[in-house]
């Protein structure tokens, strides 16, 4: 089971996600949100709304509107088109304070 223990907004619809096993993912939600035909997801194209995500029961969610399974983020399998939307964290090391 994959559990999200921390999520930090990293700008431009990206969220730095820390899992309980110490793995990090920089998830880019822009394509997922902008290409979603569902209005309850697409409305989060508003950055103010997007930044109001929360972690609850080890998942990231936006109000009661939608959430994304931690497994899908961990494996890079959440998508609105044909390619995964997570980026390896190597390029961002040192830009965020990591809490263990």
SEBA-940474 format. One line per 3 residues: their letters; for each residue x, y, z of N, C-alpha, C, O. Coordinates in nm, 2 decimals. Layout:
BEGIN
A = X:Y:Z:X:Y:Z:X:Y:Z:X:Y:Z ~ ...
END
This chain:
BEGIN
XXX = 0.08:-0.12:0.00:0.00:0.00:0.00:0.09:0.12:0.00:0.19:0.13:0.08 ~ 0.06:0.22:-0.08:0.13:0.34:-0.09:0.06:0.45:-0.02:-0.06:0.47:-0.04 ~ 0.13:0.52:0.07:0.06:0.62:0.15:0.14:0.75:0.14:0.26:0.76:0.15
XXX = 0.06:0.86:0.11:0.12:0.99:0.10:0.12:1.05:0.24:0.02:1.05:0.31 ~ 0.24:1.10:0.28:0.25:1.16:0.41:0.27:1.31:0.41:0.26:1.38:0.51 ~ 0.31:1.36:0.29:0.33:1.50:0.28:0.31:1.54:0.14:0.35:1.47:0.04
XXX = 0.26:1.66:0.12:0.24:1.72:-0.02:0.26:1.87:-0.01:0.21:1.94:0.08 ~ 0.35:1.92:-0.10:0.38:2.06:-0.10:0.36:2.12:-0.24:0.40:2.06:-0.34 ~ 0.29:2.23:-0.25:0.27:2.29:-0.38:0.41:2.34:-0.43:0.48:2.40:-0.36
XXX = 0.44:2.30:-0.56:0.57:2.34:-0.62:0.55:2.43:-0.74:0.65:2.45:-0.81 ~ 0.44:2.49:-0.75:0.41:2.58:-0.86:0.36:2.52:-0.99:0.39:2.40:-1.01 ~ 0.29:2.59:-1.07:0.24:2.55:-1.20:0.17:2.41:-1.19:0.20:2.33:-1.28
XXX = 0.08:2.39:-1.10:0.00:2.27:-1.09:0.09:2.15:-1.05:0.05:2.03:-1.07 ~ 0.21:2.17:-1.00:0.29:2.06:-0.96:0.29:2.05:-0.81:0.28:2.15:-0.73 ~ 0.29:1.92:-0.76:0.29:1.90:-0.62:0.40:1.80:-0.59:0.41:1.69:-0.65
XXX = 0.49:1.84:-0.49:0.59:1.75:-0.45:0.53:1.66:-0.34:0.49:1.70:-0.24 ~ 0.53:1.53:-0.37:0.47:1.43:-0.28:0.57:1.34:-0.22:0.66:1.28:-0.28 ~ 0.56:1.32:-0.08:0.64:1.23:-0.01:0.56:1.11:0.04:0.45:1.13:0.09
XXX = 0.61:0.99:0.01:0.54:0.87:0.05:0.60:0.82:0.18:0.71:0.85:0.22 ~ 0.53:0.73:0.24:0.57:0.68:0.37:0.70:0.59:0.36:0.76:0.57:0.47 ~ 0.74:0.55:0.24:0.86:0.48:0.23:0.98:0.57:0.20:1.09:0.52:0.17
XXX = 0.95:0.70:0.20:1.06:0.80:0.17:1.07:0.84:0.03:1.15:0.93:-0.01 ~ 1.00:0.77:-0.06:1.01:0.80:-0.21:0.94:0.94:-0.23:0.84:0.97:-0.17 ~ 0.99:1.01:-0.33:0.94:1.14:-0.37:0.89:1.14:-0.51:0.95:1.07:-0.59
XXX = 0.79:1.21:-0.54:0.74:1.23:-0.67:0.70:1.37:-0.69:0.64:1.43:-0.60 ~ 0.74:1.43:-0.80:0.69:1.56:-0.84:0.58:1.54:-0.94:0.60:1.51:-1.06 ~ 0.46:1.55:-0.90:0.34:1.52:-0.98:0.29:1.65:-1.05:0.27:1.75:-0.98
XXX = 0.28:1.64:-1.18:0.24:1.76:-1.26:0.09:1.73:-1.30:0.07:1.64:-1.38 ~ 0.00:1.80:-1.24:-0.14:1.77:-1.26:-0.20:1.86:-1.37:-0.32:1.85:-1.40 ~ -0.12:1.94:-1.44:-0.18:2.04:-1.53:-0.26:1.97:-1.65:-0.38:2.00:-1.67
XXX = -0.20:1.87:-1.71:-0.27:1.80:-1.82:-0.39:1.73:-1.78:-0.49:1.73:-1.84 ~ -0.37:1.66:-1.66:-0.49:1.59:-1.61:-0.61:1.68:-1.59:-0.72:1.65:-1.62 ~ -0.58:1.80:-1.52:-0.69:1.89:-1.49:-0.74:1.96:-1.62:-0.86:1.97:-1.64
XXX = -0.65:2.01:-1.70:-0.69:2.09:-1.81:-0.76:2.01:-1.92:-0.84:2.07:-1.99 ~ -0.73:1.88:-1.93:-0.80:1.80:-2.03:-0.91:1.72:-1.98:-0.98:1.65:-2.06 ~ -0.94:1.73:-1.85:-1.05:1.65:-1.80:-1.19:1.71:-1.85:-1.21:1.83:-1.84
XXX = -1.27:1.63:-1.90:-1.40:1.67:-1.95:-1.50:1.69:-1.83:-1.61:1.75:-1.85 ~ -1.46:1.64:-1.71:-1.55:1.65:-1.60:-1.54:1.78:-1.53:-1.43:1.82:-1.49 ~ -1.65:1.86:-1.52:-1.65:1.99:-1.46:-1.60:2.00:-1.32:-1.53:2.10:-1.28
XXX = -1.62:1.89:-1.24:-1.58:1.90:-1.10:-1.43:1.88:-1.09:-1.37:1.91:-0.98 ~ -1.36:1.83:-1.19:-1.22:1.83:-1.19:-1.16:1.95:-1.27:-1.06:2.01:-1.22 ~ -1.22:1.98:-1.38:-1.17:2.09:-1.46:-1.17:2.22:-1.39:-1.09:2.31:-1.42
XXX = -1.26:2.24:-1.30:-1.26:2.37:-1.23:-1.14:2.40:-1.15:-1.11:2.51:-1.11 ~ -1.06:2.30:-1.12:-0.93:2.32:-1.05:-0.82:2.37:-1.14:-0.70:2.38:-1.09 ~ -0.85:2.41:-1.26:-0.76:2.49:-1.34:-0.74:2.62:-1.28:-0.64:2.69:-1.31
XXX = -0.83:2.66:-1.20:-0.81:2.79:-1.12:-0.71:2.75:-1.01:-0.73:2.67:-0.92 ~ -0.59:2.82:-1.02:-0.48:2.79:-0.93:-0.51:2.81:-0.78:-0.46:2.73:-0.70 ~ -0.60:2.90:-0.75:-0.63:2.92:-0.61:-0.71:2.80:-0.56:-0.68:2.75:-0.45
XXX = -0.80:2.74:-0.64:-0.87:2.62:-0.60:-0.77:2.50:-0.60:-0.77:2.42:-0.50 ~ -0.68:2.49:-0.70:-0.59:2.38:-0.71:-0.50:2.37:-0.58:-0.48:2.26:-0.53 ~ -0.46:2.49:-0.53:-0.37:2.49:-0.42:-0.43:2.45:-0.29:-0.37:2.44:-0.18
XXX = -0.56:2.43:-0.29:-0.63:2.39:-0.17:-0.64:2.24:-0.15:-0.74:2.19:-0.08 ~ -0.55:2.16:-0.20:-0.55:2.02:-0.18:-0.51:1.99:-0.03:-0.46:2.07:0.04 ~ -0.55:1.87:0.01:-0.52:1.82:0.14:-0.48:1.67:0.13:-0.51:1.60:0.04
XXX = -0.42:1.63:0.24:-0.38:1.49:0.26:-0.48:1.44:0.37:-0.48:1.49:0.48 ~ -0.55:1.33:0.34:-0.64:1.27:0.43:-0.64:1.12:0.41:-0.65:1.08:0.29 ~ -0.63:1.04:0.51:-0.62:0.89:0.50:-0.52:0.86:0.39:-0.54:0.76:0.31
XXX = -0.40:0.93:0.39:-0.29:0.90:0.30:-0.32:0.92:0.16:-0.24:0.87:0.07 ~ -0.42:1.00:0.12:-0.45:1.03:-0.02:-0.45:1.18:-0.03:-0.47:1.26:0.06 ~ -0.42:1.23:-0.16:-0.43:1.37:-0.19:-0.57:1.39:-0.25:-0.61:1.32:-0.33
XXX = -0.64:1.50:-0.20:-0.77:1.52:-0.25:-0.80:1.67:-0.25:-0.73:1.75:-0.18 ~ -0.89:1.71:-0.33:-0.94:1.84:-0.35:-1.08:1.85:-0.30:-1.17:1.81:-0.38 ~ -1.11:1.89:-0.18:-1.24:1.89:-0.13:-1.31:1.75:-0.14:-1.24:1.65:-0.12
XXX = -1.43:1.75:-0.17:-1.50:1.63:-0.19:-1.52:1.60:-0.34:-1.58:1.50:-0.37 ~ -1.45:1.68:-0.42:-1.47:1.67:-0.56:-1.40:1.56:-0.63:-1.45:1.48:-0.71 ~ -1.27:1.55:-0.59:-1.19:1.44:-0.65:-1.06:1.41:-0.57:-1.01:1.50:-0.50
XXX = -1.01:1.29:-0.59:-0.89:1.25:-0.53:-0.82:1.16:-0.63:-0.88:1.11:-0.73 ~ -0.69:1.14:-0.61:-0.61:1.05:-0.69:-0.54:0.95:-0.60:-0.48:0.98:-0.50 ~ -0.56:0.82:-0.64:-0.51:0.71:-0.56:-0.35:0.73:-0.55:-0.29:0.75:-0.65
XXX = -0.30:0.71:-0.43:-0.15:0.72:-0.42:-0.07:0.62:-0.51:0.03:0.66:-0.55 ~ -0.13:0.51:-0.53:-0.06:0.41:-0.62:-0.04:0.47:-0.76:0.07:0.45:-0.81 ~ -0.14:0.54:-0.81:-0.13:0.59:-0.94:-0.02:0.70:-0.95:0.05:0.72:-1.05
XXX = -0.01:0.78:-0.84:0.09:0.89:-0.84:0.23:0.82:-0.83:0.32:0.86:-0.90 ~ 0.24:0.73:-0.74:0.37:0.66:-0.71:0.42:0.60:-0.84:0.54:0.60:-0.87 ~ 0.33:0.54:-0.92:0.37:0.47:-1.04:0.36:0.56:-1.16:0.40:0.51:-1.27
XXX = 0.32:0.68:-1.15:0.31:0.77:-1.26:0.20:0.73:-1.36:0.21:0.76:-1.48 ~ 0.09:0.67:-1.31:-0.02:0.62:-1.39:-0.15:0.71:-1.40:-0.24:0.67:-1.46 ~ -0.15:0.82:-1.33:-0.27:0.91:-1.34:-0.25:0.99:-1.47:-0.14:1.05:-1.49
XXX = -0.35:0.99:-1.55:-0.33:1.06:-1.68:-0.46:1.10:-1.74:-0.57:1.04:-1.72 ~ -0.46:1.20:-1.83:-0.58:1.24:-1.90:-0.55:1.21:-2.05:-0.64:1.21:-2.13 ~ -0.43:1.19:-2.09:-0.39:1.15:-2.22:-0.31:1.03:-2.22:-0.33:0.94:-2.14
XXX = -0.21:1.02:-2.30:-0.13:0.89:-2.32:0.00:0.89:-2.25:0.08:0.80:-2.27 ~ 0.04:0.99:-2.17:0.17:0.98:-2.10:0.16:1.02:-1.96:0.07:1.09:-1.92 ~ 0.24:0.96:-1.87:0.24:0.98:-1.73:0.28:1.13:-1.70:0.36:1.19:-1.77
XXX = 0.23:1.18:-1.59:0.26:1.31:-1.55:0.33:1.32:-1.41:0.28:1.39:-1.32 ~ 0.44:1.25:-1.40:0.53:1.28:-1.29:0.67:1.29:-1.34:0.71:1.23:-1.44 ~ 0.75:1.36:-1.27:0.88:1.39:-1.30:0.97:1.34:-1.19:0.94:1.35:-1.08
XXX = 1.08:1.28:-1.23:1.18:1.24:-1.13:1.23:1.36:-1.05:1.23:1.47:-1.10 ~ 1.26:1.34:-0.93:1.29:1.45:-0.83:1.43:1.49:-0.84:1.46:1.59:-0.78 ~ 1.52:1.42:-0.90:1.66:1.45:-0.90:1.69:1.60:-0.93:1.78:1.66:-0.86
XXX = 1.62:1.66:-1.02:1.65:1.80:-1.06:1.61:1.90:-0.95:1.66:2.01:-0.95 ~ 1.53:1.86:-0.86:1.48:1.95:-0.76:1.54:1.92:-0.62:1.51:1.99:-0.53 ~ 1.63:1.83:-0.61:1.70:1.81:-0.48:1.76:1.93:-0.43:1.82:2.01:-0.50
XXX = 1.74:1.96:-0.30:1.79:2.08:-0.23:1.70:2.20:-0.24:1.72:2.29:-0.17 ~ 1.59:2.19:-0.32:1.50:2.30:-0.33:1.39:2.29:-0.22:1.32:2.39:-0.19 ~ 1.37:2.18:-0.16:1.26:2.16:-0.06:1.33:2.10:0.06:1.42:2.02:0.06
XXX = 1.27:2.14:0.18:1.31:2.08:0.30:1.23:1.95:0.32:1.11:1.96:0.33 ~ 1.30:1.84:0.34:1.24:1.72:0.35:1.22:1.68:0.50:1.32:1.70:0.58 ~ 1.11:1.64:0.54:1.08:1.60:0.68:1.07:1.45:0.69:0.99:1.39:0.61
X = 1.14:1.39:0.77:1.14:1.24:0.79:1.05:1.20:0.90:1.03:1.09:0.93
END
